[in-house]
């Protein structure tokens, strides 16, 4: 039952074949059995999940009309507040904090009767590409426990691949939904910036952060997308327009006559041969399905990574100033006569990990008087150039595509001491965040050389998210008929599971 | 090549209110030489005629109607406080003794 897609589970719930309590319990049992090895979860809310599930079952029994995903369980990235439930963002500075309010994403999940199983592991404050920066230890990739599950949302992606949850919430600032999806053989979508409310999403880089759906199929991602998206008066950057019709697009999966643009700069040197091979193969399948493949060029993308590592740290140095030991979270050194400043200094020394400190200091430098124009100012200009590149490319093509990541999952520890090598993981995902457009990653197979999953990225213009779902669904269907079974059916069994 | 000395990093850490050991300051100073070289590439294309983008959406003055809505109670707002007194956050001393 736990290996079904979320929409299959929803059908079985609707027909009465299973109850939400049974389905939720099956996932809690699975978590109990395998999460010691995977470590996808930081907190499992057994009681809350079962209570929520029982309430959905009661509603269904009374004949109430329910939403499409009612009763289906979900894993929530620990960067989203949920009232009364520990929210750490993978950081010691928030250890033990129980937020007094729900994020809008959580409010929407509850409205849709989606059962929240618990909170998933992540790189501290979403800064990282491997989940190794979590203060609570790394998450392991269910395909190979010695490898990283991607990051920052490694916990959410791993929970899907390990069949601990059929749905998850992620957040994507530079690729934190899409890169974990790619390396775990799952689906991850970063909606258009402003498409999903950021209220209650603990901010890292406010002009880049975007919450979105994680799932095992394109249709499941679409169903979750529609459940969480929409305008929110509590988020001034949320778009006040109808949610793109992503479910209809995922159901039709029609690409006939669509122009698909291959971004020349996001392929080639630096991309693993097995990644390139799966990418080429996917293009052939899309062409066979009736799409026209064209090449586009985005010459300024090569500056995206540099601009990102100025903009995101700059915004984070400002956003993370709120962790000052005064109102919530950790407080260290509050002895008689200690000044507020020394308490702040000591708390932030102990509470923040290496990468977070590195980015706060870098951001402080990039924003400081005398360097602002050369660094932050220049990075903002690059952002304009990248957006212009996208605009030109979208004049030629309806969607753009690339491999999601240059490589498959690397070994835990392999890049931990080389920040620049780590940052390169996000080279193909970052441009999307800079322009605020939509991006999806879905599995395109495993690389021949290492047998590990490879991701295919689809990018769509602002508020045209339905386009990436059409293309994703078409490719997913073509790959499924080629393989005969979903990619995750090939994943090795975990010791604790069956 | 841009570089930041140990003392430069110490000054930034002070501004960012993060206590750092000497070992951490030296390590960061070494890393920044490499990182700053990489990020300084933005200057190659950031010419004067390019406008800056601070945000992906062309938004300005987003208002909501001025209507009173439910908000946190004092007890909820204080629920995560490291220390509290008389329905307020208790914080360490802000001004000096003198």
Interface residues (C-beta under 8 A of the other chain):
Chain A: X97 X98 X99 X100 X101 X193 X194 X207 X233 X236 X237 X239 X300 X303 X305 X306 X307 X309 X310 X317 X321 X324 X325 X326 X327 X328 X329 X330 X331 X334 X337 X338 X339 X340 X341 X342 X343 X344 X345 X346 X348 X349 X352 X357 X358 X360 X361 X362 X364 X365 X366 X368 X374 X375 X377 X378 X379 X380 X381 X382 X383 X384 X385 X387 X419 X420 X434 X435 X436 X462
Chain B: X4 X9 X12 X13 X15 X16 X17 X18 X19 X20 X24 X28 X31 X32 X34 X35 X38 X39 X40 X41 X42 X43 X44 X45 X46 X47 X50 X51 X52 X53 X54 X55 X56 X57 X59 X62 X64 X72 X76 X77 X79 X80 X81 X82 X83 X89 X91 X92 X93 X94 X96 X97
